[in-house]
Amino acid sequence: MSEKETTKWIWVFSGSPRLTTSGVFSTRAKAEYWIKKHRLTGVLTPLPLDRGNYDYAVAYGYFSPSKPHHYEPQHIATFSNATNEHYHFEDGECQNANEVPLKPVEGSEQ
């Protein structure tokens, strides 16, 4: 089994309007329960455990650095992989639950 297939994922909720991380969960179901309980607004995204999102995206071809600033700390620190599934919530309700993710993340199921 490849490293990509065995990657573990966590679910990170970033609350609006500042998109500050306010919760980290082992499953999507646990994250959604908490979000609904508190009627939160923000974005829920899976991220690879023990690996930076930028490094994962580069390693598996989801992102190819092509400009000098792509290697700079500020870019890497704020990198968001647009191919990761992500869910937008308003007042605890998922706004895009019926959409199919662009590229489902292996191991990110509930």
Secondary structure, DSSP 8 states (H G I E B T S, - for coil): --HHHH--EEEEEEETTTTEEEEEESSHHHHHHHHHHHT--EEEEEEETTS-HHHHHHHTTS----SGGGGSHHHHHT---TTS--EEEETTEESSTTS--SS--TT---
